[in-house]
Amino acid sequence: MTTAGTYTPKPGAAPLPRMIAAQAALETRMLLRNGEQLLLTVVIPTLLLVLFSSVDIVDTGKGEAVDFLAPGVLALAVMSTAFTGQAIATGFERRYGVLKRLASSPLPRWALMTAKTASVLVTEVLQVVLLTVIAFALGWSPHGDAAAVLLLLVVGTAAFSGLGLLMAGTLKAEATLAAANLVFLLLLVGGGVIVPLEKFGSTGEQVLGLLPISALSDGLRDVLQHGAGMPWGDLGILAVWAVAGLAAAGKFFRWE
C-alpha cells in the first residue's frame, strides 16, 4: 500500500552541473554533425599537414617539415574550432532566436557559455588526437613538456573563444560568416602556421607575432620542435587576448 504523496510530481530545474553537461553534449553533437564545421575543424588542418609535410612547397627551415608544421596545424585546429566554428554557429543561433529562447530557460546564460566552451574543448581533444596520430605517421618527433603544451592550448582556446563570441554577439549572422572565414584564411597565411614569420621581414615578423595564432604557433613550436621550457612571452600574448576578448564579449554580446 502506497502512501499519499509517493508519486507527487516534483517540478523544478535539474541540478546545474547536469544541465551544463546535457547542453555541452548537445552542442558537441551539433558541431560534429555540421558539414562545414567538420571541413574547418578536421579536413582542412589534416590536408594541410599531409600536403605540406609530403611536398616541398614552403621552406620550413632545417629539419623535417612535419616538425615545423605539426605545431602550427595544432594551433590552426584550435582557431578553427574555438574562433571560426564557434563564431559562425553562435551567430546563426542568435539570428534564429535560439539563444533568446535558451536564455529564458532555467539554464543561466553563463552556464550556456560554459557548455559551449566545454563543447569546444571536447572537439579540440578529438582534433589533437587525430592530428597527432597523423603527424606521427608522417615522422614527427616532438619534444618538450606536455604541461606547457596543454597550458598553451587552453589559454589559446580562451583567446580565440572570446574573439569568436565577440564577433557572433555583435555582427549579423551573414557578416559573421564572411568575417570569420576571411580571418581564418588571413591568419592561415600570415599567422606562422605554414609560412615562417621571418619570411615577412623583420617588421612584419614583429607585428604578426602579436597575433594570437602566431603566439600559439610559435609557443607550441618552441616546446614541441625545440624542446624549450614554458614560452612565457607567447603565453603572455595569448593571456592578454583571452582577457580582452572574453571581457569584450561579456560586455557587448547581444542575445537577440
N, C-alpha and C positions, 0 to 999 in steps of 0.2 A: 504494500500500500504506500502510495507516494503522498508526501505532504504538500500542502499548498505552497506554491512559490518555487517548486523544484524546476519547473520549465518556464519560469518567468523570464521574458526577454531582458537582456541587459544591453541596451543601446549605448553607443559611445564609440569614440575613435580607438583604433588599435594602438598598442604601445608605439611610441615614436620610432624606436630602432627598427621595429617590424615594418612600419610604413616606409621608412627610408630604404630598407633592404628591398621591399617589393617594388618601389619606384625605380631603384637602381637596376634591378633585374629587367624591368620593362624597358628602361632606357637602353640597356645593353642589347636586348633582343631587337629593338627597333633600329639601332645603329648597325648591327651586323646584317640585318635584312635589307638595308638600303644599298642598292647597286652603286650609286655614286659615292657613297661613303666608303664602300669596300674598295672602289677604284683608288680613292685618295689614300686610304689608310693601309692597304695591303698591296695592291697590284703595282702602283707607281713606285713606291720605295723598293719593292722586290725587283722590278725590272731594271731600275737604275743601278742597284747593287750588282746584279748579274751582268748587265751590259758593260758598265764602265770597269768592272773588275776583269772581264774577259777580253775586251777590245781596248787597245791602246789609243784612246781618243784624247784624253786630257792628261797632261803631265802632272802627276801627283807627287813627284819628287822621288827620293831614294826609297828602296824597299818595295814590297809588294803593294800593288794598287789597292787591294782589298783592305790592307791595314790602315790606309788613309780613308778609304770610302766608308767602311763599316760604321765608324763613329758618327760621321756626317749623316748617313742614312738613318741611323737610330734617332738622331736629332730631328731629321725630317719627318720621321714617323710620329714623334711626339707633336710636332707642329701640325701635321695633317689631322690628327685626332683632336687635340686639345684646342686648337685655334680654328682651322678651316672647317672641319666637320661639325664641331660644336656650334660655331657661329651660324652656319647655314641651317642646321636643324633647328636651333633655337629661334632663329629669325622667322622661319616659316611657322613654327609653333605659335609664336607671338602674333603673326599675321592672321592665322586661322582661329585665334581665340583660345587655343589650348592652354596657354599659360594663364590667361584670365580665369578660366574655369578651375584649373589646378590651384590657383591662388585662393579661390573661395572654398577649397576643400579643407578638411582637418589638417592636411599636411602643411606646416608652416613654409613660408617662402624660402627661408634659409635652408630648410630641410630638403626642399626641391632642388636647390642649387647643390647641396651636398650629394644628393642622389645622382645628379648629372656628373658631378666630379668623380664619384665612385665608378660610374659607367665608363668615363674616360680612362680611368686608371686600369679597369679590367681589360678594356680594349688594348691599351698600351702594353700590358703584360703579354697578351697574345701576340702583338706585333713584335715585341722584343724577342720573344722565344722563337718565332718564325724566322726573323731576320738573323738572329744569332746562329741558328741551325744552318741557314743558307750560307752565311759568312764562313762558318767553319768548313763547310763543304767546298768552299772556294779557296781555302788555305789560310784563313785568318788566324793570326797568332796574337791574341790580346794579352795585355799586361795590366798591372796596377791594382788598386784597391777597389773591391766591389762596393764597399760602403760609399766611397767617393762617387762612383758611377750612379748609385742609387740616389744619393742626395742631389746630384746634378739633374737627374731625370725628374725627381719630384718637384724641385724648385722651378725647373724649366716648364713642367706641366702647369704649375700655378701661374707662371708668367703668361703663357700662351692662352690658358683658360680665361684669365682676367681680360685679356685683349679680345678674345673671341666673344665673351659675354657682353663686353662694352660695345662692340660692333653690332651684335644681334639686338641689343636693347636700345639702340639709338637710331639705327638706319632702318629703312624699309626692307622687306624681305628680298626684293629683287636687287636692291642696291647692295645688300649684304652678300648675296650670291656672287655678284660680279666682283665686288671689292675683295672678298675672301679668296676667290680663285686667283685674282690678279696678284694679291700679296703673296700667295703661295708660290706662284711662278717666279715673281721677282726675287723672293728670298731663296728659292731653289737655285737660281743663277748666281745671286750676289751675296749669299749667306755663308759661304765657305763649306757648303755641303759636298759639291762635286768639284768645284774650281777653287784651288787655294787662294786665300785672300791676297797674298803677295802679288798675284797676277794683276791686281787692280792698282798697283802703285802704292807708294808709302802713305799718301794722303787717303786714298780710297781704303786702304787696309785699316787705318786708324778709325775712319768714320764707320765703315761697315762692321768693324769689330765691336761696336757698341750695340749692335742689333741682338735681340735675344737668340735668334737662330745661330748667329756667329759665335756668341758666347757659349751656347750649349755644344755646338760642333767642336769648337776649339778645346773646351774643357774636357769633353769626352775623349777627344783625340790625344790631349796631353796625358791623360790617365791610361787609356787603353793601348795607344800606339807607342808612347814614350815611357810609360811606367812612372809618371810623375806622381807626386802626392796630391793633396787637395788643391785644385786650381782656384785659389781664393779670389783672384781678380775676376775670372769668368763667373764664379758663383755670386760675387757681389753685383755684377751687372744683371744677372738673372733675378736676384732678390729685389733690386730696385724696380725692374719691370713688373715683377709679381706684385709688389706692394702698390705701385702706381696703378697698374691695370685693374686689380681687384677693388681698390678703393674707388676708382673712377666708375667701374661697373656697378658697384653698390650704390653710388650716388646718382648716377644718370640713367640706370636701367629703367625702361618703361615697360610695364607689363601688358599694355594694350597698344 
